[in-house]
Amino acid sequence: MLRKRIAAAMGAVAAAAAIPLILFAGPAQANPTTPYMCPWTIVDDTNTTRWIHSWVQGYGQIICHYNATATISCRWNAYNGDQWWGWTNPSFCPPRAIPTTP
């Protein structure tokens, strides 16, 4: 019985310690292996600040989603930071992605 209580207490401590890792190392981390990455936040058309929810990289582009349904998204060239060619970003997207190194 004592072992079960100790195990339960240790599990609760481990779960509490993992919360910051879950919040900051989830699918929203924006650190691709390319020279440019997603801005951490944008301000949408309703003047709401949106934090990055997820991002996808491939074929030379980086697509940044700022909500769970991917309807608030911005797309840039992952190698030069410009808007992806043939694509028009919404007005709330910054004109360029941000560099991964200062």
Buried (B, 14 or more C-beta within 10 A) or exposed (E): EEEEEEEEEEEEEEEEEEEEEEEEEEEBBBEBEBBBBBBBEBEBEEEEEBEBBBBBBEEEBBBBBBBEEEEBBBBBBBEEBEBBEEEEBEEBBBEBBBEBEE
